[in-house]
Amino acid sequence: MSWTEDQKKQAIEAYKAGNPTPENSTELIKEIADDMEQSPNGLRMILVQAGVYVKKDVAATSTDKK
């Protein structure tokens, strides 16, 4: 299903209202996408394009072996 401009605005506002953090961003996206009957990846793409996506932090472990 394609996104309308109104749906994009609604999704962005819902994401911002959820106070996204690196820890809850993925769950928040899934919840909003399910509510809007859209895919989480499609929603993530819209949030990235809007400049509001909070990326999950990668593990703080290092693979450097000295």
C-alpha angles and dihedrals in degrees: 000000000000124000124248120212089250091053091050092052091046092049093048092049092047090050093049091046089056090063094232119218130176087260099052104026096097094048091046091052092049092050094048093045091051091049091051094042091239133122120268090230091054091050092047090053091053092048092049091050090049090051095236102103114121107213119220112248116247118237114284093229121115128221092200111123115192 
